[in-house]
Amino acid sequence: MITVGILTISDAASRGQRVDTSGENIATLISKLDVAINARKVVPDEADQIADTFKAWSDTQRLDLILSTGGTGLAPRDVTPEATRRIIDREVPGLAELMRLESAKRNIHAILSRGIVGVRGKTLIVNLPGSPKGVVEMLEIIMPVLPHAIQIMKGVQDDHTPPHAHDDDSQARHDHHKGHDHDHAHHRHQ
C-alpha cells in the first residue's frame, strides 16, 4: 500500500474563501490505486510553509507519495516549484515533462505549468496544477507509473523492470535474467 499526502496550496482556500475542489479531485482519483491517504493540509502560497510541510511529511511521517496542487503557474505568488526544489534530493524531470506535454494536447495553457517532480529520501513529491480539471488531467497521465516509481525509489525490484535498463544494479538483473538477455548484457557492459 502506498501512503499518500495531499497538500493544497492556495491563499483563498487557506482562508476558507474557496472550497478545496482540487484536493478532493486528487483524493478521489488516487484512491483508484492501493493507497492510504495519511495526510491532508491546506496552506497559503508561502514557500516556507510549503517546504516545511513537504519536509515533515517526508522525514517524519515517511509518506511514499506527496501530491501538491496549486502554485505552479506564472502568478507572482506561485512559489510551489521553488519551495519543492529547495527540499528535494533529486528531480524526476520525465514525469513533469510528460504531464505538461500530454496535457497541452488538450489545453495549450498546460505548457505554462512550472510544476516539478522530485524525490526527498524515499518520498516522491509531485507538483500538480491548481485547476480542478488540470489536476485530474495531469494526475491521470502519470498514475500508471507511480506504483513502479515508488517501488524503485524504495529499492524494491519487481518483474516489470526492463532487463536492459541502465542503473547501478544492472549486473544483478543481468545475473537474474542471464538466459533471457545475454545479447543486451553483452552490449551493456562493453
Biotite code that builds the C-alpha atoms (Angstrom):
import biotite.structure as struc

atoms = struc.array([
    struc.Atom([0.000, 0.000, 0.000], chain_id="A", res_id=1, res_name="MET", atom_name="CA", element="C"),
    struc.Atom([1.217, 3.485, -0.944], chain_id="A", res_id=2, res_name="ILE", atom_name="CA", element="C"),
    struc.Atom([0.992, 6.128, 1.773], chain_id="A", res_id=3, res_name="THR", atom_name="CA", element="C"),
    struc.Atom([-0.075, 9.496, 0.390], chain_id="A", res_id=4, res_name="VAL", atom_name="CA", element="C"),
    struc.Atom([-0.202, 13.137, 1.478], chain_id="A", res_id=5, res_name="GLY", atom_name="CA", element="C"),
    struc.Atom([-2.265, 15.748, -0.365], chain_id="A", res_id=6, res_name="ILE", atom_name="CA", element="C"),
    struc.Atom([-1.170, 19.358, 0.026], chain_id="A", res_id=7, res_name="LEU", atom_name="CA", element="C"),
    struc.Atom([-3.388, 22.123, -1.349], chain_id="A", res_id=8, res_name="THR", atom_name="CA", element="C"),
    struc.Atom([-1.513, 25.390, -1.857], chain_id="A", res_id=9, res_name="ILE", atom_name="CA", element="C"),
    struc.Atom([-3.892, 28.322, -2.140], chain_id="A", res_id=10, res_name="SER", atom_name="CA", element="C"),
    struc.Atom([-4.230, 31.660, -0.392], chain_id="A", res_id=11, res_name="ASP", atom_name="CA", element="C"),
    struc.Atom([-8.008, 31.658, -0.909], chain_id="A", res_id=12, res_name="ALA", atom_name="CA", element="C"),
    struc.Atom([-8.562, 28.052, 0.219], chain_id="A", res_id=13, res_name="ALA", atom_name="CA", element="C"),
    struc.Atom([-6.328, 28.545, 3.271], chain_id="A", res_id=14, res_name="SER", atom_name="CA", element="C"),
    struc.Atom([-8.565, 31.478, 4.317], chain_id="A", res_id=15, res_name="ARG", atom_name="CA", element="C"),
    struc.Atom([-11.723, 29.444, 3.738], chain_id="A", res_id=16, res_name="GLY", atom_name="CA", element="C"),
    struc.Atom([-12.718, 31.628, 0.781], chain_id="A", res_id=17, res_name="GLN", atom_name="CA", element="C"),
    struc.Atom([-12.629, 28.769, -1.695], chain_id="A", res_id=18, res_name="ARG", atom_name="CA", element="C"),
    struc.Atom([-13.591, 25.107, -1.489], chain_id="A", res_id=19, res_name="VAL", atom_name="CA", element="C"),
    struc.Atom([-10.646, 22.739, -1.965], chain_id="A", res_id=20, res_name="ASP", atom_name="CA", element="C"),
    struc.Atom([-12.056, 21.047, -5.072], chain_id="A", res_id=21, res_name="THR", atom_name="CA", element="C"),
    struc.Atom([-8.611, 20.210, -6.476], chain_id="A", res_id=22, res_name="SER", atom_name="CA", element="C"),
    struc.Atom([-7.558, 18.404, -3.289], chain_id="A", res_id=23, res_name="GLY", atom_name="CA", element="C"),
    struc.Atom([-10.823, 16.434, -3.349], chain_id="A", res_id=24, res_name="GLU", atom_name="CA", element="C"),
    struc.Atom([-10.247, 15.538, -7.002], chain_id="A", res_id=25, res_name="ASN", atom_name="CA", element="C"),
    struc.Atom([-6.784, 14.215, -6.160], chain_id="A", res_id=26, res_name="ILE", atom_name="CA", element="C"),
    struc.Atom([-8.158, 12.143, -3.269], chain_id="A", res_id=27, res_name="ALA", atom_name="CA", element="C"),
    struc.Atom([-10.885, 10.620, -5.450], chain_id="A", res_id=28, res_name="THR", atom_name="CA", element="C"),
    struc.Atom([-8.564, 9.796, -8.341], chain_id="A", res_id=29, res_name="LEU", atom_name="CA", element="C"),
    struc.Atom([-5.567, 8.473, -6.379], chain_id="A", res_id=30, res_name="ILE", atom_name="CA", element="C"),
    struc.Atom([-7.904, 6.198, -4.386], chain_id="A", res_id=31, res_name="SER", atom_name="CA", element="C"),
    struc.Atom([-8.185, 4.041, -7.520], chain_id="A", res_id=32, res_name="LYS", atom_name="CA", element="C"),
    struc.Atom([-4.692, 2.792, -6.615], chain_id="A", res_id=33, res_name="LEU", atom_name="CA", element="C"),
    struc.Atom([-3.850, 0.795, -3.476], chain_id="A", res_id=34, res_name="ASP", atom_name="CA", element="C"),
    struc.Atom([-3.274, 3.841, -1.262], chain_id="A", res_id=35, res_name="VAL", atom_name="CA", element="C"),
    struc.Atom([-3.837, 5.193, 2.221], chain_id="A", res_id=36, res_name="ALA", atom_name="CA", element="C"),
    struc.Atom([-4.257, 8.972, 2.385], chain_id="A", res_id=37, res_name="ILE", atom_name="CA", element="C"),
    struc.Atom([-2.448, 9.650, 5.662], chain_id="A", res_id=38, res_name="ASN", atom_name="CA", element="C"),
    struc.Atom([-2.132, 13.443, 5.474], chain_id="A", res_id=39, res_name="ALA", atom_name="CA", element="C"),
    struc.Atom([-4.181, 16.343, 4.095], chain_id="A", res_id=40, res_name="ARG", atom_name="CA", element="C"),
    struc.Atom([-3.480, 20.015, 4.545], chain_id="A", res_id=41, res_name="LYS", atom_name="CA", element="C"),
    struc.Atom([-4.223, 23.426, 3.015], chain_id="A", res_id=42, res_name="VAL", atom_name="CA", element="C"),
    struc.Atom([-1.539, 26.124, 3.180], chain_id="A", res_id=43, res_name="VAL", atom_name="CA", element="C"),
    struc.Atom([-1.208, 29.593, 1.654], chain_id="A", res_id=44, res_name="PRO", atom_name="CA", element="C"),
    struc.Atom([1.206, 30.369, -1.184], chain_id="A", res_id=45, res_name="ASP", atom_name="CA", element="C"),
    struc.Atom([4.138, 30.751, 1.199], chain_id="A", res_id=46, res_name="GLU", atom_name="CA", element="C"),
    struc.Atom([7.358, 28.946, 0.258], chain_id="A", res_id=47, res_name="ALA", atom_name="CA", element="C"),
    struc.Atom([8.422, 28.271, 3.858], chain_id="A", res_id=48, res_name="ASP", atom_name="CA", element="C"),
    struc.Atom([5.095, 26.653, 4.807], chain_id="A", res_id=49, res_name="GLN", atom_name="CA", element="C"),
    struc.Atom([5.108, 24.554, 1.647], chain_id="A", res_id=50, res_name="ILE", atom_name="CA", element="C"),
    struc.Atom([8.715, 23.392, 2.168], chain_id="A", res_id=51, res_name="ALA", atom_name="CA", element="C"),
    struc.Atom([8.142, 22.696, 5.877], chain_id="A", res_id=52, res_name="ASP", atom_name="CA", element="C"),
    struc.Atom([5.106, 20.526, 5.108], chain_id="A", res_id=53, res_name="THR", atom_name="CA", element="C"),
    struc.Atom([6.998, 18.567, 2.465], chain_id="A", res_id=54, res_name="PHE", atom_name="CA", element="C"),
    struc.Atom([9.874, 18.010, 4.907], chain_id="A", res_id=55, res_name="LYS", atom_name="CA", element="C"),
    struc.Atom([7.620, 16.895, 7.768], chain_id="A", res_id=56, res_name="ALA", atom_name="CA", element="C"),
    struc.Atom([5.650, 14.504, 5.575], chain_id="A", res_id=57, res_name="TRP", atom_name="CA", element="C"),
    struc.Atom([8.839, 13.059, 4.044], chain_id="A", res_id=58, res_name="SER", atom_name="CA", element="C"),
    struc.Atom([11.133, 12.928, 7.073], chain_id="A", res_id=59, res_name="ASP", atom_name="CA", element="C"),
    struc.Atom([8.747, 12.365, 9.988], chain_id="A", res_id=60, res_name="THR", atom_name="CA", element="C"),
    struc.Atom([5.650, 10.700, 8.517], chain_id="A", res_id=61, res_name="GLN", atom_name="CA", element="C"),
    struc.Atom([7.745, 8.970, 5.840], chain_id="A", res_id=62, res_name="ARG", atom_name="CA", element="C"),
    struc.Atom([4.961, 9.094, 3.253], chain_id="A", res_id=63, res_name="LEU", atom_name="CA", element="C"),
    struc.Atom([5.650, 7.349, -0.061], chain_id="A", res_id=64, res_name="ASP", atom_name="CA", element="C"),
    struc.Atom([3.952, 9.986, -2.218], chain_id="A", res_id=65, res_name="LEU", atom_name="CA", element="C"),
    struc.Atom([3.081, 13.653, -1.778], chain_id="A", res_id=66, res_name="ILE", atom_name="CA", element="C"),
    struc.Atom([0.751, 15.256, -4.312], chain_id="A", res_id=67, res_name="LEU", atom_name="CA", element="C"),
    struc.Atom([0.526, 19.034, -4.175], chain_id="A", res_id=68, res_name="SER", atom_name="CA", element="C"),
    struc.Atom([-1.989, 21.170, -6.033], chain_id="A", res_id=69, res_name="THR", atom_name="CA", element="C"),
    struc.Atom([-1.592, 24.856, -6.769], chain_id="A", res_id=70, res_name="GLY", atom_name="CA", element="C"),
    struc.Atom([1.111, 27.470, -7.035], chain_id="A", res_id=71, res_name="GLY", atom_name="CA", element="C"),
    struc.Atom([2.728, 26.139, -10.220], chain_id="A", res_id=72, res_name="THR", atom_name="CA", element="C"),
    struc.Atom([1.836, 28.934, -12.649], chain_id="A", res_id=73, res_name="GLY", atom_name="CA", element="C"),
    struc.Atom([3.275, 32.327, -13.519], chain_id="A", res_id=74, res_name="LEU", atom_name="CA", element="C"),
    struc.Atom([1.470, 34.474, -10.952], chain_id="A", res_id=75, res_name="ALA", atom_name="CA", element="C"),
    struc.Atom([3.754, 36.419, -8.576], chain_id="A", res_id=76, res_name="PRO", atom_name="CA", element="C"),
    struc.Atom([2.695, 34.261, -5.585], chain_id="A", res_id=77, res_name="ARG", atom_name="CA", element="C"),
    struc.Atom([3.123, 30.923, -7.398], chain_id="A", res_id=78, res_name="ASP", atom_name="CA", element="C"),
    struc.Atom([6.136, 29.548, -5.492], chain_id="A", res_id=79, res_name="VAL", atom_name="CA", element="C"),
    struc.Atom([5.458, 25.803, -5.248], chain_id="A", res_id=80, res_name="THR", atom_name="CA", element="C"),
    struc.Atom([8.235, 24.706, -7.657], chain_id="A", res_id=81, res_name="PRO", atom_name="CA", element="C"),
    struc.Atom([10.794, 26.875, -5.833], chain_id="A", res_id=82, res_name="GLU", atom_name="CA", element="C"),
    struc.Atom([9.725, 25.508, -2.439], chain_id="A", res_id=83, res_name="ALA", atom_name="CA", element="C"),
    struc.Atom([9.876, 21.952, -3.784], chain_id="A", res_id=84, res_name="THR", atom_name="CA", element="C"),
    struc.Atom([13.271, 22.365, -5.426], chain_id="A", res_id=85, res_name="ARG", atom_name="CA", element="C"),
    struc.Atom([14.635, 23.722, -2.133], chain_id="A", res_id=86, res_name="ARG", atom_name="CA", element="C"),
    struc.Atom([13.951, 20.458, -0.251], chain_id="A", res_id=87, res_name="ILE", atom_name="CA", element="C"),
    struc.Atom([14.280, 17.621, -2.778], chain_id="A", res_id=88, res_name="ILE", atom_name="CA", element="C"),
    struc.Atom([17.382, 15.453, -3.196], chain_id="A", res_id=89, res_name="ASP", atom_name="CA", element="C"),
    struc.Atom([16.815, 14.667, -6.882], chain_id="A", res_id=90, res_name="ARG", atom_name="CA", element="C"),
    struc.Atom([14.498, 15.788, -9.659], chain_id="A", res_id=91, res_name="GLU", atom_name="CA", element="C"),
    struc.Atom([12.451, 13.398, -11.814], chain_id="A", res_id=92, res_name="VAL", atom_name="CA", element="C"),
    struc.Atom([12.039, 15.609, -14.884], chain_id="A", res_id=93, res_name="PRO", atom_name="CA", element="C"),
    struc.Atom([10.445, 12.992, -17.132], chain_id="A", res_id=94, res_name="GLY", atom_name="CA", element="C"),
    struc.Atom([7.220, 12.889, -15.128], chain_id="A", res_id=95, res_name="LEU", atom_name="CA", element="C"),
    struc.Atom([6.814, 16.684, -15.102], chain_id="A", res_id=96, res_name="ALA", atom_name="CA", element="C"),
    struc.Atom([7.635, 16.894, -18.822], chain_id="A", res_id=97, res_name="GLU", atom_name="CA", element="C"),
    struc.Atom([5.162, 14.133, -19.700], chain_id="A", res_id=98, res_name="LEU", atom_name="CA", element="C"),
    struc.Atom([2.370, 15.801, -17.705], chain_id="A", res_id=99, res_name="MET", atom_name="CA", element="C"),
    struc.Atom([2.930, 19.136, -19.449], chain_id="A", res_id=100, res_name="ARG", atom_name="CA", element="C"),
    struc.Atom([3.231, 17.739, -22.963], chain_id="A", res_id=101, res_name="LEU", atom_name="CA", element="C"),
    struc.Atom([0.278, 15.349, -22.801], chain_id="A", res_id=102, res_name="GLU", atom_name="CA", element="C"),
    struc.Atom([-1.962, 17.842, -21.037], chain_id="A", res_id=103, res_name="SER", atom_name="CA", element="C"),
    struc.Atom([-1.041, 20.566, -23.535], chain_id="A", res_id=104, res_name="ALA", atom_name="CA", element="C"),
    struc.Atom([-2.521, 18.418, -26.306], chain_id="A", res_id=105, res_name="LYS", atom_name="CA", element="C"),
    struc.Atom([-5.924, 19.133, -24.703], chain_id="A", res_id=106, res_name="ARG", atom_name="CA", element="C"),
    struc.Atom([-5.230, 22.625, -23.369], chain_id="A", res_id=107, res_name="ASN", atom_name="CA", element="C"),
    struc.Atom([-2.227, 24.546, -24.673], chain_id="A", res_id=108, res_name="ILE", atom_name="CA", element="C"),
    struc.Atom([-2.095, 26.611, -21.454], chain_id="A", res_id=109, res_name="HIS", atom_name="CA", element="C"),
    struc.Atom([-0.888, 23.487, -19.620], chain_id="A", res_id=110, res_name="ALA", atom_name="CA", element="C"),
    struc.Atom([2.562, 24.161, -21.056], chain_id="A", res_id=111, res_name="ILE", atom_name="CA", element="C"),
    struc.Atom([2.784, 27.174, -18.719], chain_id="A", res_id=112, res_name="LEU", atom_name="CA", element="C"),
    struc.Atom([2.766, 24.929, -15.647], chain_id="A", res_id=113, res_name="SER", atom_name="CA", element="C"),
    struc.Atom([6.121, 25.056, -13.837], chain_id="A", res_id=114, res_name="ARG", atom_name="CA", element="C"),
    struc.Atom([5.388, 22.091, -11.592], chain_id="A", res_id=115, res_name="GLY", atom_name="CA", element="C"),
    struc.Atom([8.275, 19.742, -10.837], chain_id="A", res_id=116, res_name="ILE", atom_name="CA", element="C"),
    struc.Atom([8.588, 16.177, -9.576], chain_id="A", res_id=117, res_name="VAL", atom_name="CA", element="C"),
    struc.Atom([11.329, 15.122, -7.204], chain_id="A", res_id=118, res_name="GLY", atom_name="CA", element="C"),
    struc.Atom([12.472, 12.729, -4.507], chain_id="A", res_id=119, res_name="VAL", atom_name="CA", element="C"),
    struc.Atom([13.288, 13.528, -0.891], chain_id="A", res_id=120, res_name="ARG", atom_name="CA", element="C"),
    struc.Atom([14.632, 10.476, 0.909], chain_id="A", res_id=121, res_name="GLY", atom_name="CA", element="C"),
    struc.Atom([12.157, 7.784, -0.114], chain_id="A", res_id=122, res_name="LYS", atom_name="CA", element="C"),
    struc.Atom([9.252, 10.138, -0.793], chain_id="A", res_id=123, res_name="THR", atom_name="CA", element="C"),
    struc.Atom([8.125, 11.092, -4.302], chain_id="A", res_id=124, res_name="LEU", atom_name="CA", element="C"),
    struc.Atom([6.811, 14.680, -4.470], chain_id="A", res_id=125, res_name="ILE", atom_name="CA", element="C"),
    struc.Atom([4.634, 15.704, -7.423], chain_id="A", res_id=126, res_name="VAL", atom_name="CA", element="C"),
    struc.Atom([3.528, 19.297, -8.105], chain_id="A", res_id=127, res_name="ASN", atom_name="CA", element="C"),
    struc.Atom([0.136, 19.387, -9.821], chain_id="A", res_id=128, res_name="LEU", atom_name="CA", element="C"),
    struc.Atom([-1.692, 22.483, -11.072], chain_id="A", res_id=129, res_name="PRO", atom_name="CA", element="C"),
    struc.Atom([-4.339, 24.255, -9.027], chain_id="A", res_id=130, res_name="GLY", atom_name="CA", element="C"),
    struc.Atom([-7.178, 23.967, -11.511], chain_id="A", res_id=131, res_name="SER", atom_name="CA", element="C"),
    struc.Atom([-9.678, 21.204, -10.577], chain_id="A", res_id=132, res_name="PRO", atom_name="CA", element="C"),
    struc.Atom([-9.760, 19.979, -14.192], chain_id="A", res_id=133, res_name="LYS", atom_name="CA", element="C"),
    struc.Atom([-5.999, 20.323, -14.768], chain_id="A", res_id=134, res_name="GLY", atom_name="CA", element="C"),
    struc.Atom([-5.128, 18.407, -11.617], chain_id="A", res_id=135, res_name="VAL", atom_name="CA", element="C"),
    struc.Atom([-7.187, 15.416, -12.790], chain_id="A", res_id=136, res_name="VAL", atom_name="CA", element="C"),
    struc.Atom([-5.777, 15.509, -16.333], chain_id="A", res_id=137, res_name="GLU", atom_name="CA", element="C"),
    struc.Atom([-2.169, 15.611, -15.184], chain_id="A", res_id=138, res_name="MET", atom_name="CA", element="C"),
    struc.Atom([-2.539, 13.028, -12.424], chain_id="A", res_id=139, res_name="LEU", atom_name="CA", element="C"),
    struc.Atom([-4.267, 10.606, -14.818], chain_id="A", res_id=140, res_name="GLU", atom_name="CA", element="C"),
    struc.Atom([-1.277, 10.871, -17.164], chain_id="A", res_id=141, res_name="ILE", atom_name="CA", element="C"),
    struc.Atom([1.283, 9.725, -14.572], chain_id="A", res_id=142, res_name="ILE", atom_name="CA", element="C"),
    struc.Atom([-0.821, 7.438, -12.341], chain_id="A", res_id=143, res_name="MET", atom_name="CA", element="C"),
    struc.Atom([0.069, 4.230, -14.234], chain_id="A", res_id=144, res_name="PRO", atom_name="CA", element="C"),
    struc.Atom([3.792, 4.699, -13.483], chain_id="A", res_id=145, res_name="VAL", atom_name="CA", element="C"),
    struc.Atom([3.537, 5.852, -9.842], chain_id="A", res_id=146, res_name="LEU", atom_name="CA", element="C"),
    struc.Atom([3.459, 2.415, -8.118], chain_id="A", res_id=147, res_name="PRO", atom_name="CA", element="C"),
    struc.Atom([6.511, 1.277, -10.084], chain_id="A", res_id=148, res_name="HIS", atom_name="CA", element="C"),
    struc.Atom([8.352, 4.554, -9.460], chain_id="A", res_id=149, res_name="ALA", atom_name="CA", element="C"),
    struc.Atom([7.746, 4.225, -5.719], chain_id="A", res_id=150, res_name="ILE", atom_name="CA", element="C"),
    struc.Atom([8.926, 0.600, -5.678], chain_id="A", res_id=151, res_name="GLN", atom_name="CA", element="C"),
    struc.Atom([12.164, 1.533, -7.426], chain_id="A", res_id=152, res_name="ILE", atom_name="CA", element="C"),
    struc.Atom([12.681, 4.525, -5.140], chain_id="A", res_id=153, res_name="MET", atom_name="CA", element="C"),
    struc.Atom([12.306, 2.290, -2.078], chain_id="A", res_id=154, res_name="LYS", atom_name="CA", element="C"),
    struc.Atom([14.793, -0.228, -3.512], chain_id="A", res_id=155, res_name="GLY", atom_name="CA", element="C"),
    struc.Atom([12.186, -2.899, -4.249], chain_id="A", res_id=156, res_name="VAL", atom_name="CA", element="C"),
    struc.Atom([12.715, -4.540, -7.635], chain_id="A", res_id=157, res_name="GLN", atom_name="CA", element="C"),
    struc.Atom([9.928, -6.325, -9.455], chain_id="A", res_id=158, res_name="ASP", atom_name="CA", element="C"),
    struc.Atom([9.477, -8.290, -12.670], chain_id="A", res_id=159, res_name="ASP", atom_name="CA", element="C"),
    struc.Atom([8.440, -5.177, -14.604], chain_id="A", res_id=160, res_name="HIS", atom_name="CA", element="C"),
    struc.Atom([11.940, -3.699, -14.651], chain_id="A", res_id=161, res_name="THR", atom_name="CA", element="C"),
    struc.Atom([13.260, -3.796, -18.210], chain_id="A", res_id=162, res_name="PRO", atom_name="CA", element="C"),
    struc.Atom([16.283, -6.129, -18.143], chain_id="A", res_id=163, res_name="PRO", atom_name="CA", element="C"),
    struc.Atom([18.348, -3.728, -20.259], chain_id="A", res_id=164, res_name="HIS", atom_name="CA", element="C"),
    struc.Atom([17.657, -0.651, -18.100], chain_id="A", res_id=165, res_name="ALA", atom_name="CA", element="C"),
    struc.Atom([20.920, 1.059, -17.180], chain_id="A", res_id=166, res_name="HIS", atom_name="CA", element="C"),
    struc.Atom([21.466, 1.693, -13.478], chain_id="A", res_id=167, res_name="ASP", atom_name="CA", element="C"),
    struc.Atom([23.629, 0.614, -10.561], chain_id="A", res_id=168, res_name="ASP", atom_name="CA", element="C"),
    struc.Atom([22.166, -2.851, -10.189], chain_id="A", res_id=169, res_name="ASP", atom_name="CA", element="C"),
    struc.Atom([22.168, -3.772, -13.880], chain_id="A", res_id=170, res_name="SER", atom_name="CA", element="C"),
    struc.Atom([24.651, -6.557, -13.049], chain_id="A", res_id=171, res_name="GLN", atom_name="CA", element="C"),
    struc.Atom([22.235, -8.051, -10.512], chain_id="A", res_id=172, res_name="ALA", atom_name="CA", element="C"),
    struc.Atom([19.461, -8.046, -13.111], chain_id="A", res_id=173, res_name="ARG", atom_name="CA", element="C"),
    struc.Atom([21.908, -9.489, -15.648], chain_id="A", res_id=174, res_name="HIS", atom_name="CA", element="C"),
    struc.Atom([22.595, -12.402, -13.320], chain_id="A", res_id=175, res_name="ASP", atom_name="CA", element="C"),
    struc.Atom([18.867, -12.875, -12.775], chain_id="A", res_id=176, res_name="HIS", atom_name="CA", element="C"),
    struc.Atom([17.971, -12.699, -16.484], chain_id="A", res_id=177, res_name="HIS", atom_name="CA", element="C"),
    struc.Atom([21.118, -14.410, -17.827], chain_id="A", res_id=178, res_name="LYS", atom_name="CA", element="C"),
    struc.Atom([19.361, -16.736, -20.172], chain_id="A", res_id=179, res_name="GLY", atom_name="CA", element="C"),
    struc.Atom([16.970, -14.096, -21.493], chain_id="A", res_id=180, res_name="HIS", atom_name="CA", element="C"),
    struc.Atom([19.058, -11.089, -22.404], chain_id="A", res_id=181, res_name="ASP", atom_name="CA", element="C"),
    struc.Atom([22.612, -12.230, -22.966], chain_id="A", res_id=182, res_name="HIS", atom_name="CA", element="C"),
    struc.Atom([22.906, -10.032, -26.075], chain_id="A", res_id=183, res_name="ASP", atom_name="CA", element="C"),
    struc.Atom([21.664, -6.949, -24.217], chain_id="A", res_id=184, res_name="HIS", atom_name="CA", element="C"),
    struc.Atom([24.008, -7.637, -21.319], chain_id="A", res_id=185, res_name="ALA", atom_name="CA", element="C"),
    struc.Atom([26.958, -8.091, -23.680], chain_id="A", res_id=186, res_name="HIS", atom_name="CA", element="C"),
    struc.Atom([26.329, -4.691, -25.290], chain_id="A", res_id=187, res_name="HIS", atom_name="CA", element="C"),
    struc.Atom([25.605, -3.012, -21.972], chain_id="A", res_id=188, res_name="ARG", atom_name="CA", element="C"),
    struc.Atom([28.949, -3.959, -20.420], chain_id="A", res_id=189, res_name="HIS", atom_name="CA", element="C"),
    struc.Atom([31.144, -3.054, -23.398], chain_id="A", res_id=190, res_name="GLN", atom_name="CA", element="C"),
])
